[in-house]
Amino acid sequence: MQRAVSRSLKIIGEASKSISIEFKNANPQIEWKKAAGLRDKLIHHYFGVEWNIIWNVIYNELPQMEKKIEAILNQKK
């Protein structure tokens, strides 16, 4: 389970790095650097992985991020 969660967060972080700077600047409500930074920590295991932080991201931060992304997508329709 931890591997699957870790992999998913790595993918989110990697994807956030490939989004254009123009789009990021137009949508500062998303914490792009934070997503990329978490990915880097997971990939490189800086100081080990703190699973309590990962679970906080999953249960608190990802749902908020999802709502913000949905709002952006709805504006683009």
C-alpha distances in whole Angstrom, upper triangle without the diagonal:
4,5,5,6,9,10,11,12,14,16,17,19,20,21,23,25,26,28,31,33,35,33,31,34,35,32,31,30,26,25,25,25,23,20,21,22,18,17,20,18,15,17,19,18,21,21,17,14,15,12,14,15,12,12,15,15,13,15,18,19,17,19,22,22,21,24,26,25,26,29,30,30,32,35,35,35
4,5,5,6,8,10,11,12,14,15,16,18,20,21,23,25,26,30,31,34,31,29,32,33,30,29,28,25,23,23,23,20,18,19,18,15,14,17,15,11,14,16,14,17,17,14,10,11,8,11,12,9,10,13,13,11,14,17,17,16,18,21,20,21,24,25,25,26,29,30,29,32,34,34,36
4,5,5,6,9,10,10,12,14,15,16,18,20,21,23,25,28,30,33,30,28,32,33,30,30,28,25,23,22,22,20,17,18,18,15,13,15,14,10,12,14,13,16,17,14,11,13,11,14,15,12,13,16,15,14,17,19,19,17,20,22,21,21,25,26,25,26,30,30,29,32,34,34,35
4,5,5,6,9,10,11,12,14,15,16,18,20,21,23,27,29,31,28,27,30,31,28,28,27,23,22,21,22,20,17,18,18,15,14,16,16,12,13,17,16,19,20,17,14,15,13,16,16,12,13,16,14,12,15,18,18,15,18,20,19,19,22,24,22,23,27,27,26,29,31,31,32
4,5,5,6,9,10,11,12,14,15,17,19,20,22,25,27,29,26,25,28,29,26,25,24,20,19,19,19,17,14,15,16,12,12,15,14,11,13,16,15,17,18,15,12,13,10,13,12,8,9,12,11,8,12,14,14,12,14,17,16,16,19,21,20,21,24,25,24,27,29,29,31
4,5,5,6,9,10,11,12,14,15,17,19,21,24,25,28,26,24,27,28,25,25,24,20,18,17,17,15,12,13,13,10,9,11,10,7,9,12,11,14,15,13,9,11,9,12,12,8,10,13,11,10,14,16,15,13,16,18,17,17,21,22,21,23,26,25,26,28,30,30,32
4,5,5,6,9,10,10,12,14,15,17,19,23,24,27,25,23,27,28,25,25,24,20,19,18,18,16,13,13,14,11,9,12,12,9,9,13,13,16,18,15,13,15,13,16,15,12,14,16,14,13,16,18,17,14,17,20,18,18,21,22,20,22,25,25,24,27,29,29,30
4,5,5,6,9,10,11,12,15,16,17,21,23,25,22,21,24,25,22,22,21,18,17,16,17,15,11,12,14,11,10,13,14,11,12,15,15,18,20,18,15,16,14,16,15,11,13,15,12,10,14,16,14,11,14,16,14,14,18,18,17,18,22,21,21,24,26,25,27
4,5,5,6,9,10,11,13,15,16,19,21,23,21,19,22,23,20,20,19,15,14,13,13,11,8,9,11,8,6,10,11,8,10,13,13,15,17,15,12,13,12,14,12,9,11,12,9,9,13,14,12,10,13,15,12,13,17,17,16,18,21,20,21,24,25,25,27
4,5,5,6,8,10,11,13,15,18,20,22,20,19,22,23,21,21,20,17,15,13,13,12,9,8,10,8,5,8,9,7,7,11,12,14,17,15,13,15,14,17,14,11,14,15,12,13,16,17,15,13,16,18,15,16,20,19,18,20,23,22,22,25,27,26,28
4,5,5,6,8,10,11,13,16,18,21,19,17,21,22,20,20,20,16,15,13,14,13,10,9,12,11,8,11,13,11,10,14,15,17,20,19,16,18,17,19,17,14,16,18,14,14,17,18,16,13,16,18,15,15,18,18,16,18,21,20,20,23,25,24,25
4,6,5,6,9,10,11,15,16,19,16,14,18,19,16,17,16,12,12,10,11,11,7,8,11,9,8,11,13,12,12,16,17,18,21,19,17,18,17,19,16,13,15,16,12,12,15,15,13,10,13,14,11,11,15,14,12,15,18,17,17,20,21,21,23
4,5,5,7,9,10,14,15,18,16,14,17,19,16,16,16,12,11,8,9,8,5,4,7,7,5,8,10,10,10,13,14,15,18,17,15,17,17,18,15,13,16,16,12,13,17,16,13,12,15,15,12,14,17,16,14,17,20,18,19,22,23,22,25
4,5,5,7,9,13,14,17,16,14,18,19,18,18,18,15,13,10,11,11,8,6,10,10,7,9,12,11,10,13,15,17,20,19,17,19,19,21,19,16,19,19,16,17,20,20,17,15,18,19,15,16,20,18,16,19,21,19,20,23,24,23,25
4,5,5,7,10,13,15,13,12,16,17,15,16,17,13,13,10,11,12,9,8,12,12,10,12,15,14,14,17,19,20,23,22,20,22,22,23,20,18,20,20,17,17,20,20,17,14,17,17,14,14,17,16,13,16,18,16,16,20,21,19,22
4,5,6,9,10,13,11,9,13,14,12,12,13,10,9,6,8,9,7,6,10,11,10,12,14,15,15,17,19,19,23,22,20,21,21,23,19,17,20,19,15,16,19,18,15,13,16,16,12,13,16,14,12,15,17,15,15,19,19,18,21
4,6,8,9,12,11,10,13,15,14,14,16,12,11,8,8,11,9,6,10,12,10,11,14,15,14,16,18,19,22,22,21,22,23,24,21,19,22,22,18,19,22,21,18,17,20,19,15,17,20,17,15,19,20,18,18,22,22,21,24
4,6,9,11,11,10,13,15,14,15,17,14,14,10,12,14,12,10,13,15,13,14,17,18,16,19,21,22,26,25,24,26,26,27,24,22,25,24,21,21,25,24,20,19,21,21,17,18,20,18,16,19,20,17,17,21,21,19,22
4,7,8,7,7,10,11,11,12,14,12,12,9,11,14,12,11,15,16,15,16,19,20,19,21,24,24,27,27,26,27,27,28,25,23,25,24,21,21,24,23,19,18,20,19,15,16,18,15,13,16,17,14,14,18,18,16,19
4,5,5,6,9,10,11,12,15,13,14,11,13,16,15,13,17,19,18,19,22,23,22,24,26,26,30,30,28,30,30,31,28,26,28,27,24,25,27,26,22,21,23,21,18,19,20,17,15,18,18,15,16,19,18,16,19
4,5,5,6,8,10,10,14,12,13,10,11,15,15,13,16,19,18,19,22,23,23,24,26,26,29,30,29,30,30,31,27,26,28,27,24,25,27,26,22,21,23,21,18,20,21,17,16,19,19,16,17,20,19,17,21
4,5,5,6,9,10,14,13,14,12,14,17,17,17,19,22,21,22,25,26,26,28,30,30,33,33,32,32,33,33,30,29,31,29,26,27,29,27,23,23,24,22,19,20,21,17,16,18,18,14,16,18,16,15,19
4,5,5,6,9,11,10,12,11,13,16,15,15,18,20,20,21,24,25,25,27,29,29,32,32,30,31,31,31,28,26,28,27,23,24,26,24,20,19,21,19,15,16,17,14,12,15,14,10,12,15,13,12,16
4,5,5,6,9,8,9,7,10,12,12,12,15,17,17,19,21,22,23,24,26,26,29,29,27,28,28,28,24,23,25,24,20,22,24,22,18,17,19,17,14,15,16,13,12,15,14,11,13,16,15,14,18
4,5,6,9,10,11,10,12,14,15,15,17,20,20,21,24,25,26,27,29,28,31,31,30,30,31,30,27,26,28,26,23,25,26,24,20,20,21,19,16,18,18,14,14,17,16,13,15,18,16,16,19
4,6,9,10,12,12,14,17,17,18,20,22,22,24,26,27,28,30,31,31,33,34,32,32,32,32,28,27,29,27,24,25,26,24,20,20,21,18,16,17,17,13,12,15,13,10,13,15,12,12,16
4,5,6,9,9,12,14,14,16,18,19,20,22,24,25,26,28,29,28,31,31,29,29,29,28,25,24,25,23,20,21,22,20,17,16,17,14,12,13,13,9,9,12,10,8,11,13,11,12,16
4,5,7,8,10,12,13,14,16,18,19,20,22,23,25,26,27,26,29,29,27,27,27,26,23,22,24,21,19,20,21,19,15,16,17,14,12,14,14,10,11,14,13,11,14,16,15,16,19
4,6,9,11,12,12,15,16,17,19,21,22,23,25,27,27,26,28,29,26,25,25,24,21,21,22,19,16,18,19,16,12,13,14,10,9,11,11,7,9,12,10,10,13,15,14,15,19
4,6,9,9,9,11,13,14,15,17,19,20,21,23,24,23,26,26,23,23,22,22,19,18,19,17,14,15,17,14,11,11,12,9,7,9,10,7,8,11,11,10,13,15,15,16,19
4,6,5,7,9,10,11,13,15,16,17,19,20,21,20,22,22,20,20,20,20,16,16,17,15,12,15,16,14,10,11,13,11,8,12,13,10,11,15,15,14,16,19,18,19,22
4,5,5,6,9,10,11,13,15,16,17,18,20,19,22,22,20,20,21,21,17,17,19,17,14,16,18,16,12,12,15,13,10,13,15,12,11,15,16,14,16,19,19,19,22
4,5,5,6,9,10,10,12,14,15,16,17,16,19,20,18,19,20,20,16,16,19,17,14,17,19,17,14,14,17,16,13,16,18,15,15,19,19,18,20,23,23,23,26
4,5,5,6,9,10,10,12,14,15,16,15,17,17,16,16,16,17,13,13,15,14,11,14,16,14,11,12,15,13,11,14,17,15,15,19,19,18,20,23,23,24,27
4,5,5,6,9,10,11,12,14,15,15,18,17,15,15,16,16,13,12,14,13,10,12,15,13,10,10,13,13,10,12,15,14,13,17,18,17,19,22,22,22,25
4,5,5,6,9,10,11,12,14,14,17,17,15,16,17,18,15,14,17,16,13,15,18,17,14,13,17,16,13,16,19,17,16,19,21,19,21,24,24,24,27
4,5,5,6,9,10,11,11,11,13,14,13,14,15,17,13,13,16,15,13,15,18,17,14,14,18,17,15,18,20,19,19,22,23,22,24,27,27,27,30
4,5,5,6,9,10,10,10,12,12,10,11,12,13,10,9,12,12,10,12,15,15,12,12,16,16,14,16,19,18,18,21,23,22,24,27,27,27,30
4,5,5,6,8,10,11,14,13,11,13,14,16,13,11,14,15,12,13,17,17,14,14,17,18,15,17,20,20,18,22,24,22,23,27,28,27,30
4,5,5,6,8,8,12,12,11,13,15,17,14,13,17,17,15,17,20,20,17,17,21,21,18,21,24,22,22,25,27,25,26,30,30,30,33
4,6,5,5,5,8,8,8,10,12,14,11,11,15,15,13,15,19,19,16,17,21,21,19,21,24,23,23,26,28,27,28,31,32,32,35
4,6,5,7,10,8,7,9,10,13,11,10,13,15,13,14,17,18,16,16,20,21,19,20,24,23,23,26,28,27,28,31,32,32,34
4,6,8,11,10,10,13,14,17,15,13,17,18,16,17,21,22,19,19,22,23,21,22,26,25,24,27,29,28,29,32,33,33,35
4,6,9,9,9,13,15,18,16,15,19,20,18,20,23,23,21,21,25,26,24,25,29,28,27,30,32,31,32,35,36,35,38
4,6,5,6,10,12,15,13,13,16,18,17,18,21,22,20,21,24,25,23,25,29,28,28,31,33,32,33,36,37,37,39
4,5,7,10,13,15,13,14,17,18,17,19,22,22,21,21,25,25,24,26,29,28,28,31,33,32,33,37,37,37,40
4,7,9,12,14,13,14,17,18,18,20,22,23,21,23,26,27,25,28,31,30,30,33,35,34,36,39,40,40,42
4,6,9,12,11,12,15,16,16,18,20,21,20,21,25,26,25,27,30,29,29,32,34,34,35,38,39,39,42
4,6,9,8,8,11,13,13,14,17,18,17,18,21,22,21,23,26,26,26,29,31,31,32,35,36,36,39
4,6,6,7,9,10,11,13,15,16,16,17,20,21,21,23,25,26,26,29,30,31,32,34,36,36,39
4,5,5,6,8,10,10,12,14,14,15,18,19,19,21,23,24,25,27,29,30,31,33,35,35,37
4,5,5,6,9,10,11,12,13,14,17,18,19,20,23,24,24,26,28,29,30,32,34,35,37
4,5,5,6,9,10,10,10,12,15,16,16,18,20,21,22,24,26,26,28,30,31,32,35
4,5,5,6,9,10,10,10,13,15,15,16,19,20,20,22,24,25,26,28,30,31,32
4,5,5,6,8,9,10,12,14,15,16,18,20,20,22,24,25,26,28,30,31,32
4,5,5,6,7,9,11,12,13,15,17,18,19,21,22,24,25,27,28,30,31
4,6,5,5,6,9,10,10,12,14,15,16,18,20,20,22,24,25,27,28
4,6,6,5,7,10,10,11,13,15,15,17,19,20,21,23,25,26,28
4,6,7,7,9,11,11,13,15,16,17,19,21,22,23,25,27,28
4,6,6,7,9,11,12,13,15,16,17,19,21,22,24,25,27
4,6,5,6,9,10,11,12,14,16,17,18,20,21,23,25
4,5,5,6,9,10,10,12,14,15,16,18,20,21,23
4,5,5,6,9,10,11,12,14,15,16,19,20,21
4,5,5,6,9,10,11,13,14,15,17,19,21
4,5,5,6,9,10,11,12,14,15,17,19
4,5,5,6,9,10,10,12,14,15,17
4,5,5,6,9,10,10,12,14,16
4,5,5,6,9,10,11,13,15
4,5,5,6,9,10,11,13
4,5,5,6,9,10,11
4,5,5,6,9,10
4,5,5,6,9
4,5,5,7
4,5,5
4,6
4
